Amino acid sequence: MPASPLLRPKYWGFHLLALVLVGIACGLGVWQLNAWQAHRAAEARDLTRIEPEQLTDVIGADDPFPGRKVGQPVVVRGSWVPQSTLFVSGREHDGDQGYWVMTPVAIDGQDGAALLVVRGWTPDVDDAPPAPSGATAFVAWLQPTEGTGQVDDDPDDDVLPQVRMADALQHVDQDLYGAYAVVANDVADGDWPHGDTAVNDGTEGLAAASLDQLPEVGRTTALRNLLYAIEWWVFGLFAGFIWWRWVSDETERLRSAA
């Protein structure tokens, strides 16, 4: 079969122009999509910096997790339960695998009900500092319990594969909240709008634990970037369509002339 006349060198410029235009449109669309995702992630983290609320005003000991409060800063007040310290495996920090160190806090005024609190991260269980004891008060980020389906292979040790209440209850004598919290290490010195100062927050000797679940952001957050991404992809499709029409029309013209 003879090669298409449109593959001759004199037509290469048209094909190259179409390819460049489609490539630019696709690239700009991906750039805007990445900007949309980055802005949403940034806002989710910013929501963790809003004014803290009292834990007891956000969730009660027997309440289900309030879905719109993921990442909500809360003021935790109570007493540490050091004998029930647990470790959560498979947690990453700066690219290294290690463990979350988690100790319950018996919340003041809640009849002994305790909240699981992630105090920080350690590379090895044996490297974790001793659990704190006594009264405590600090700001932490509220998180819903996990349910990844991982099975605790050894229920007799203090290492859990996830923060799951059914697993933790086997190690803790108190009733547990249907949530857990991560101590806000980077603001433990009281650098919050409410001005409270952390007391015995249990983070000494531990690296800060990062949040696995960030709060939801508004549907319209960075919507302009998403629309720009779609717009650029439409431009790319239009450029590809124009090229296809030109190829079709030019091919038909050359055949007619022949």
Beta strands, then each sheet from edge to edge (+ up, - down):
strand 1: 53-54
strand 2: 73-80
strand 3: 86-93
strand 4: 96-107
strand 5: 114-122
strand 6: 135-143
strand 7: 159-160
strand 8: 176-183
sheet 1: 1+ 2+ 4- 3+ 7+
sheet 2: 1+ 2+ 6- 8+ 5+
end
